Amino acid sequence: MKFPPEVEASLNLAVTQPSPKMNSNTTTSWSENEAQWLALFKHSAIVQACVTATVICVCTRVLSSHWFHQVKYGHGANVVPPTLPYWIPFVRHALHMAWDTKRFAARCLLKYGDGTPFYIDAAGRKILVLLDPNQIKRVMNSSKELDPNPFIHEMILGQMLGSPTHTIDFYKNDQGKMDHTQMQHIRQHVTGTSLISMSRKVHERLSLNIGKQVKGTEWLHISDLFSFVQNHVTVAITETLMGTDIIEQYPQMNADQWTFMDSSIEIVMGLPRFVISRAYDARDRLLTNLKRWNKTADALRTAGKADTTWDASAGSGLMQERQELYAKTPGFDEDARVSQILGLLFAGNSITPPLTFWYLFETLRDPAIFQQVFTEIHNHLDMQTGSFDLMQLTVRPILQSLHAETTRYYASNVAVRVVTTPTFALDDKYTIPHGTTLFIYNKFTGLFTAGWNDARPQTTTKPLDTFWAERFLISGSGKRDRFSDAGLTGNWTSFGGGEHKCPGRHFARNIGIVTLAVLLGEFDCELIDREEMKDIGPKIKETAFGKMEPTGKVVARLRRRQ
C-alpha cells in the first residue's frame, strides 16, 4: 500500500524520533517494533485486507446505527420502519440468522423491543418484527390487506411439507377460495358438539394408553415427565385424527413426527438434506406411511365401510371429509393429499403436547393451584360412569385462565402475515410496502409489559416474566371470578387473531383439560421433589420461538386412583 508523502514522513518521524520520557534503549525497542509492524502492513496483503475489512465493518455499523436511530426518532408520515444496525454490508444479518435464528431474534427483541417496528435483513430477505400491541391489533384485524397464506403456501406447504409444485400453483391462482373452504371445514369439526366429541376421543385414547402402563395401584416411576406427557398426548391426538391402526402398523410414527417437527424451522429455512438428514429422512418415512394409510382409508370410505364419526382405520370424521374434499379438487394428487395429512398432524402436535406438559407441571408444583384444579375435576366427575362432564370442565374459569397463562408463557410460536395491498399503514408514522413479511413473536408480545399495562393494568400485578395462573381472571358477579381475555388482542397472540385466528384453539385447550382430568382425576400424579422443580423451567428470553423444554429431568410417579 502506497502512502502520501506527508503521511510517510510523519510515520518515519514517529519511528525515528525518541520520546523525551523514554530512555534511548526503550525508544530504540519501540521504534524497531513500530517499524516492523509498518513494514508488515505495507508489504502484507493479508494484513491490509484485515485492516480494510475491519474499517469497513466498523463504518458500516456506525452508519447503519445512525440510519436506524434517525428513522426511529424522526418525525413524519408514511415512513418505512428502520432496519436494525449491522456490521457487514450487503450480508447484513444473514450470518446471524443462519447461525442461530432463534437466539438472534431473541437478542434483537430484548435490545430493541420497545415497540418500534424493525426490519431484520438477511442479505435482502427481510422480515418486519412487530411488538407494539396497537400495530399488532391493526394487523390482525386487516385480513384483506394482510394474509398469512402466501407464506403458508410457499414456505409451509412447499418447503416444509413437500407439497408438489402444481398444488402450490393451484393455491396461488385460486384467489383464496380453497383456503377459506379449508378454514370453514376445520371450524365445523372443532366447535360445538363436534369439539366435545373430538375431546372425548382424546380422553378415551389417553386414558387407555396410560392405563396400559400402570399395574393395579402400584406406583409407576416416571424418570422424564416431559417425554411421558409429550409422547402420550401426541399419540392420543394422532389416534383421534387418524385412528389406531396406523400407530400399530407404523410404531416409529411418534418418534418420526418429533424428529421432523423439532427441525421444522431448519427445513423452512431451506437447510440442505446433508445438514439435517435425520429430519428429512423422518419426513420421507412419514409421507410414505401416510400414503399407505390413505389408500386403505380411501378404499374403506368410498366403499361405505368406514364409520363416519371415527374409524380405527379411516380416522375421524374430520379427516375423512377432508380427504374426500381434496380428492374432488383439481390440483390435489395423492402426494398433495398426503402432504395435507402431514400438515394437519403438524398443526395438532407441534405445540399442544409440550404445552400440555407445562399445563400439568404448573398445576403439580403449586399446591394452591393443584387444590383448585383437583376440586374442579372431582366436582365434574360422574362417580357411577367414571366419565367427566367435559362441557362444564372446559368453561371453568381457573382451568381457562391456567391454560391461557400457559400459552402466554410457554407457547413460543410465530404469527406471520404478508402485505397484499400496494401499501399498509401500521400507524400514523409507519407504512410498509406490498410483499412485506411480518413476524409477530408471540412469546415476546406476552412479555411486553407496557402493552399489557395499557390494555389491562391488573394483569401485571405480578410480573409478566413469572407464571401466574390467575392472570386472566377478573371479578365477576358476587364473589365469583370469571375468565376474560377481553382487550388483549394485540398482547396475547398465542393463537393469532382476526379472521385467521387459530380454529383449533378450543380443541388445544380441551386437550390440556382432558390430560389433567386423566392424570389427576383417574390417576394420582406427583412430583418426586417439588423443591427441585423451582428452577427447572426454561430461560424464556433466550430464544424467540421453538419448543420450550425443562432444563432438567422432571421426575414423577403415577398410580391409578382408588
N, C-alpha and C positions, 0 to 999 in steps of 0.2 A: 504494500500500500504506500503510495507517494503522498507526503505531507507538503503543504505550502511552506515556502522558505522561512517565514516568520515563526511558524509552529515548530519546524525542525530546529531553528535557532534557540527557541525557548526551551525545548526539550534537552538540547545539548548543554545549554547553560545549567539546567536543573541537575544534569548528570555530573557535570564537572565542577560546579561551584560549591564549596563546602558551607555548611551552616555554621554560623558563629557559636551555636550552642553545642556543637559536637566536636570531639577531638578529631584529629586527622585520620586515625585508624577507622573510627566509626564512619566518617564521611566517605572514606575510600570503599569500605564494605558496602554501604548503602548505594554508592554511585555504581559499583560494579553490578549489584543486583538489578538496579533500575536499568542499567544498560543492557543486561542480559534479557530482561523482560521486554524492553523496547525492541531489541533485535528479534526476539521470538515473535513479537506481534507483527513486525514489519515483514518477516520472511515466512511466517506460517499461515497458510491459507485456512487451516482448521481453526486456529485461534481467532483470526479475523472473522471467520464465519460465525463463530460462537458469540463474539462480541457484538457483531452486527445483528444476529438473531435476538440477543438479549435486549439491545437497544430498541429494536422493532417491537418486541413483545411489551416492554415497559411503556413505550409511547402509545401502543395500541390500547393498553389497559387504561392509561391516563385519559386518552381521547374518548374511549367508549364510556368510561365513568362520567366524564364531563357531559357527553351527549345524553346519558341516562338521566342524570340529575337535572339537566337543562329541560328535558321534556317533563319529568316528574314534577318539578317545582314551577314550571312555566304556566302561563295562563293562555286562554283561548278556547276555541271550539273546533270540533272535527279534527282533533289531534290523534295521530296514530300512537298507541302505547309504546313506551320505551323498551329497548332490548337491554337485557342485563349486561353489565360490563364483562369483557372477555379479554384474554391475553393474546390469542393468535388470530390474525386477520384471516378472513375467508372461512377458516375452520370453525372459529368462534367456540361454541360449547360442544362440538361434536365429540371430542375425545372424552370429555367428562361423561356425556350421555352414554357413550359406548362402553366405558369402563364400569360404571355403576349408576344406572339411570335412577334407581330408587333413592339412593343416598344423596346423589347430586341434587335431585329435585327437592328433597327434604332440606338440604342446606340452603338452597335458594329461598325456599319459603320461610325458613327461620330468620334469614338475614334480611330479606327484602319484603317479607309478608306483612306489610302494614295496610293492605287494602288496595294499593296501586296495582293495576294490571300490568303484567310484564311479559315480554317475549323471551323464550329460550330458543336459541338459533343453532341448530346442528348443521352447519355448512349449507345453509339455505333452506333446510327443512325446519320450519318454525312452528312452535305451539305457543298459544297465548294462555297464560295461567291467571285464573281469577280467584279472588279471595273475598272481595267486598260483597256482603250479602245483598245489597240493593242491586248491584250489577248482576249477580247470580240469579236473583229473583226475576229480573227483566229477561235474562237469557232463557230461563226455564219456562217462562210464560209466553215466549215468542216462537212457537213451534213452526210457524210458516216461514220465518226468517232464518231460523237455526235448526238444523236437523242432524241427529246422530247417525242416520242411515248411510250417508256417503262413507263415513269412517267404518261403519259396521260391514258394509258390502266389500270394501277393498281390503281392510286390514283384518277383520274378524273372519268373515266367510271365506275370503280368498286366501289370505296369508296364514291364518291360524288353523282354520278348519279344513283347508284343502279343497274347497268347493270348486267345481270346474269353471273355466273362464266364461263359457257361454251362459252359465247361470248368473254370474256376476253381471254380465252384459244385459241379461233379462231384467234384473233389478234396476239397473241404471236407466233402462228405456221404459220402465213400467210406470213412471211418474208417481211412485209411492203407493200404488193400489195394493200390491201384494204385501207390502209392509203393514198397511192398515188392516188387511184381512187377517194376517198372522196375529197381530196385536189383539184384535177383537176375539179371535178364536181362543187365545190363551186366557183372556179375561173371563170368557164364559165358563172355563173349567177351574178357575182359581178364585171364584166368588160364589156367594150364596151356598146352596145345598151341595154343589159340586165341590166347593172348597172343603166343606165338612167331610164329604165322602173321601176325598184325597187324604185329608188329615187322619181320618180313621184308618186308612190303609197303611199310612206311615206308622201309626201307633201299633197296628197289628204286626207288621213286619219287624219293627224294632223290639217289641215285647217277645216275640217268638225267637228271634235270633239271639238276643241277650240271654233269654231263658235257657237256651241250649248249652250255654257255658257255665251256668250256675247249678250246682248239685244240691238239691234239697235246701236246707237252711244253712249250709256251710258258707263261710266267708270265702269269696274269690279274691285273691290278691291281684291287684292291677298295678303293674310297675310303671305304666305310662298312660295316664288317664286321657291325655290329649289324643294319642293314637287310637285308643279304645273308642272314644266318642266319635272321632272323625271317621273311623272305619265303619262303625255300626250305622251311623247316620247316613253315610254315603251309600251303603248297601241298601238301607231302607228306602231312600229316595229313588235309587236305581230300580229296585224291585217294584216300587209303587208306579213308576213311569213305564217300565218295560216288562214286568212280570218276573217270575222267579227262575224260569228256565235258563235264561241267558247267564245268570250267575253260576248255575250248576254246570253248564256246558263250557263256560269260559271263566275258570276260577281266578285267573290273573287279572280279571277286569278291574277290580278295585285298585290294585297296585298300578296298573297301566293308566287308569284315569288320573291318579295323583302324580305320576311321573310326567304325564303330559301337562296337566294343569299347573304344576309347580314351575314349569318352564314356558308357560304360555306367553309371557311378556317377551322373552327372548325370541320366540317364534314370530310374534307380531313385528318385532324389530328387524326381522329378516336375517338373524344369525344363521349361517350355513349348517348343513347337517353334520359336518365333521366336528363342529364345535359343541353341539348339543345332540349328539347321535341318539342317546337314550330316549330323549323326548320325542324325536321324530320316529324312532322305532316303535315306541309305545303308541303313538298316534296311528301308525300303519297297522299295528295289530288290532287296535280298537276299530278302525274303519273296516278291516277285513271281517272281523267277527260281527260287527253291526250289520254288514251286508248279508251275512249268512242268516242272522236273526231276522232281518227284514224280509227275506224271501219266504221264510216259514210263516211269519206274521201276515204277509200279503196273501199267501195261499189260504190260510185259515179265514181271513177276513172276507175275501172275495167268494169263498165257498159258504159263507154264512155260518161257520162253525165256531167263531170266536165269541166269547161273552163280551158284549159291547161296553159293559161297565168296567170290568177288569178281568183280564185273562192271563193265566200263568205263562202262556207262550206268546200272545199278541200284545200284552201290556194294557195300559189304561185306556179309557175312552178317549182321553186327550191325545194319546199317542196314535191310536187307531185312526181317529178322524183327521189328525194332522197329516199322517202319511197318505191317506186317501186323497186329501186336498192336493198334496204335491204331485201325486200320481196323475191327477187330471189336469195339471198345469203345464203348458209348454215350457221347455227350458229346464225341467227337473227330471233328468235321467236318474238311473239307480245311484250313481256316485253322488249326485247332488242331494238326493233324498237321504242318503246315509250321512252326509256331512251335516244335514239339518238335525239328525238324531244326535250326533255328537255335540252339536251346538246346544240342544235342549239339555243334555246331560251336564254340559259345562255350566249353563245358567243355573241349574238346580244344585250342583255340587261344589262349585268353586269357592263359594263364600259361606253358604249356610252351615255345613258341617263344622268348620273351625269356629264359626261364630257361636254355634250351639254349645261347643265346649266351654267358651267363656261365659255363656249364659248360666251354665251349670256351675262352673268354677266360682263365679262371684256369689252365687247362692250358697255354696258349701262353705266358703271361707268366712262368711259374715253370719254369726248366729241369729242376729235380729232379722235379717232378710230371710234366712232359712226358715225361721219360725213362721213368718208371714206367708211364704210360698207354700210350705208344707200344710198350713191351715187351709189355704185356698184349695189345694189339691184334695185334701181329705174331705172338705165340705162338698166337693163336687164329684165324689166317688159313690157309685151305686153299690152298696155292700152286697146285694143279692146277686147282681150280674157281674160285678167286678169291672164294670166299664165306667168311663168318665163322661161327664156332660161337657163335651168339648165346646159347644156353643157358648156356654156360660164361662168356662175356664178362659177362653181366648179373649174375653172382654173384661176380665178382672183388672182393675187399674194398676195394681202393683206388678202384675205379670206383664202388662203392656209397657209400663214405664221401665221395668227392668230390661225388657227386650230392646226398647228404643235406646236406652243408655248403652247397652252392649253394642249395638250397631254404631252409635256415635263414637264410642271409644275404641272399638276393636275392628270395625269394618273398614278396611283400608283399600277401597276401590276408587275408580276414577269415572266421573261423568264426562262425556265427550260430546261436543256439538260442532257443527261446521256451518259457516255463514253461507247461505244460499242466495241471498239478495246482493245487489251491487255494493251496498254498504249497510252497516248496522251500528246504531248509536248505543254504546254501553251506558252513557250518561251525558250530561251537558258538555263534558270536555272530550271524552274519548270516543272515536269512531273507528271501526275496523272494516277492512275490505272483504269482498267476496272471496270465498275459499279459505278464509282463516279457520284454523282448527283450534278450538278452545278446550282446555283441560281444567276440570274442577276436581281437585284432590279432596275427597270427602272427609278424610280424617282431619285435615288441616282446617276445613271450614268448621268442623266440630270443635276445634280448639281456638277459634278466633274470638277472643273474649270481648273485644269492642263491639262486634256484631251481635253477640248474644246479649250483652248489656243493653243495647239499644232496643232489641226485639222484646225480651222478657228478662228484666233485671234479676228476678228471683231465681232464674236458672243458674246464675253464677254465685249463689250463696256459698257454694263450695266450688273451688277452682275447677276449670274445665280439664286440667291435666290430671285430675283424680276421678275415680269411678264413684258415682253417686246414684244408687238405684232409684231414688225418689225424684230425680231431676225433672221428670216430665209430669209430676203430679201437681195439681192445683186444688185449692179448696173448692169443694162442691157444696151442695145443699146440706144443711145441718153440719155434722162433724165429718162427713164422708169426703175423702179425697177422690178426685177423678183424673183420668189420664187426658192430657191435651198436648198436641203439637202445634196448636194454632200460633200463627205469627212467626214460625221458624222456617219458612220456605227456603230462604237463602242461607240459612245457618246449618240446619240438619238435612243434609243432602245424600245420605247413605243410599237411598232408593231413587235418586234422581228427582225429577219434579216436572210439573206441567203435563202436557199431553203424553210425553214419553216416560212418565214415572213408571218404575218397575211394576208390571202387572202381577208379579208373583210375590210381592212384599208381604201380603197377608198369609200366604202359604209358608213363607220363610218364618214368620212369627209363630205360626201354629206348629211348625216342626220343632221349634225351640220349646214351646209349651208342652207338646206331646212328649218330648225327651225328658223334661222334668217330671211329668206325670209317671213315666215308666220308671226312671231311676230313683225317684223319691217316693212315689206312691206304691208301685208294685215291688220295689226293692228298697233296701237300705243302702245308701251310698255315702261313704265317709272318707274324708281326707285323713291320711295316717298321721300327719303332723301339720296342723293348721298354722302354727307359728312359722315354720319354714317356708310357707307359701306366701308370706308377705312381700318378698322381693323377687318372686319368680315371674312376675309379669314382664312383657316385652318393653323395651325402650321405645315408646310410641313415637317419639320425634326423630328417630334415627333414619327412618325410611318414609317415603311419601305414599307408597302403596305396596300391595303384596300381602300375602298371608301372614297373620300375626300368630306366632307360636310362643309358648313359655320358654324362658331361658334355661330351664332345667326340667327334669322329670317330675311330673306330678303323680305321687304315689297315693293310691286309694285302695279301698276294699269294698266289696259288694256282696250282698246276700239277699235272698228272697224274703220279703217282709211277711211276717206271720200274722 
